[in-house]
């Protein structure tokens, strides 16, 4: 597979019951949508995990591609993608300043029509330009940036930083533009 020089985040998305978050991202293609990361931890006495590396990456790339796979898949493939231009760690001043703005865009609200339950997230990230891939990408076809090896089909939790496949470059250019125009519009800049 031909790769770009753009780093991307691969992450499983946990759908809940009748709420399909990935389909919601596609329906909300032109709208900003907030997702959460870090609530999957089993030890509730610890703080939720944060997206540290993507947080650093977004400072350099400004908008980064997120590649999603349904968490419930038996054979891991990327089936959806969206562009992320804002990543906020919970319990920070930035989160405090943006919490109501982020809340109004929570995927749970738009997937099921109901507000979310709890704020046990370590990181909230905002995406736009969501799409369902016409051909899913198997995890082993993705190259992990740090090791230059294939992404393990056994990876079930957390995230991985991979090189964006060239076949998604055109989509990402369009999604990045969608993200910028929507963020500028909603933030009044």
Secondary structure as UniProt FT lines:
FT   STRAND          3..13
FT   TURN            17..18
FT   HELIX           21..27
FT   TURN            28..30
FT   STRAND          33..37
FT   TURN            39..40
FT   TURN            44..45
FT   HELIX           52..61
FT   STRAND          64..70
FT   TURN            71..72
FT   STRAND          77..89
FT   HELIX           93..104
FT   HELIX           107..112
FT   STRAND          123..138
FT   HELIX           139..141
FT   STRAND          143..144
FT   TURN            145..147
FT   TURN            153..154
FT   STRAND          159..165
FT   HELIX           166..168
FT   HELIX           169..187
//
